[in-house]
Amino acid sequence: MSTDTTLSEVAEMIETVLDGYELDGPITRETAFQRDLAFASIDLVVLSGHVHEKYGELVNLPRHLSEMDLDEIVALTVGDLADYIDHCRAA
């Protein structure tokens, strides 16, 4: 499970990507990129850039996403991403 710090950092990056998009509520672990944030593939690419800038080579989000099937990507939550980041940083 991710730390609150990582979850907060991911939420900040998402808000930067969405830049002014009105959210229906706070970004939580359960917030789904597709369902709740209406993230398009380009949004994931932009978010990947922010993740790389923040965490460097340790966290390779494009590779992680390429290892997932479409249903897993559609179901991806903020908590899933935060957990992945913490896993990479701990390795």
Secondary structure, 3 states (H helix, E strand, C coil): CCCHHHHHHHHHHHHHHHCCCCCCCCCCCCCECCCCCCCCHHHHHHHHHHHHHHHHHHCCHHHHHHCCCHHHHHHCEHHHHHHHHHHHHHC
